[in-house]
Amino acid sequence: MHITQLNWECLLHLFSFLDKNSRKSLAKTCHKLLEVFQDPLLWSLLNFHSPAELKKDNFLLGPALKYLSICWYSERVKVCNIEDWMKNSFQKDFCNRHENTVNDFLLEVCNRCPNLLSLTLSGCGHVTDDCILLLLKNCPNLKTLKLENCVRITDQTLEAVTLYGRSLQTLHVDFCRNITQTGLERVREKCPLVMLRAERSANMIPDNKPEKKLMLEKASRKLVQL
């Protein structure tokens, strides 16, 4: 039996075992398999491992998307996590190349994926509070929000959770150094049913630019933490 003789449900099941690139390659072989590739039911879950993957054409965004993760564990993440005021020209140039990539992608998710249930972001150093705020507004069914090592996330995101995270059940803000204990306590007060985790976040040194006399003190404290 030729693969195209399988019924639609079998073809969808077959595609579900393939990664995004393999799905795209298979879809190029004939019109019927291209139609399977374009079926929204195939794209309820998306996992990305770098910002560069977000620019490819090997996936579809749509209302069927329920679970999304963007987890970047490359050594280059360390550059994005340096305080902006401490970056040299080379580091700034590197960040400028992809600074808006994840934010722009998440804005597309806001507009096209209203049924999102779970979002995980790790190592996304340029994601902003405003972007998460819009996502909470536009994806009212979101139950799980996990943010790890997202250094631009602040208490504004926590405040947005208290205002718009009506369906939220799980919130992680691990290693987000600009989160404060005050912001966490407000979430616990306003959203007592949310399972909140903030590993290291409220104990880390925030990005407020110190006075010259405090710069050496801050640097030494970071070395102790490492």
Steps between C-alpha positions, in 0.01 A plus 500: 500500500626846410512751784244725328246215512481525878198677638527852639515397866786259433694764310457750784618237746803426283590869473469539877813285549714727282685815596420828327768469232402143413135600474591780262715272285230235477241763413702598193462155342136530392191717526313268736783492754525876476134519601572276800788730596259794489237336719472712819446186709862408438624813674362488854853483645813692399849476650784731396864482604631837379364835377622415149244220477218751540579649158467173308200395292484144630199546731157662517350730761129485559214458748587132546825586680472402867858445620798720410857499627802706397804377692843632407787338690791610279807664650399811305209548741753637750557803276129583498489473877768762562357828628452736204711771659791255538507366141786592271446592134548142379246365746249772412539421130441131567182572696370747243488223241226312685380738770141513372477148357327329792282801582381528138426129492301518823298789357406270213397241757283763671321571174465147365500257794225600746465144634855474634511304827871487583801722428859428603780749435856426607806707419294758314689801632321759289137409578326798656224555753283665234516189285393270784224745592355484148524124499308472828233729359466318169532143625243490781518120532871496589550263793878468518760775464864405561770764467862410567803724464294773333688799635270778377200360681412713802221543751290647218451146373394387847251787514365397158449149637283634783292701252467271198614151600151384584559143383861474617577204723882483485747790491878457501737797494831329566831689477322818390723744685274805474212332683465617861368344817231770514372399158492133596311573820240694302441200273461275802252744650293564187524150345521253789405203280790550258794264553780757514871421476782754489831322540773755573310787337430723798849440643695599191653841436275717278614703201479847653816679396701554818698806596873474439572436865269197497619338178785306660272384780245370251763318296639327809152390610438341161827312523398361838169378354678324215 
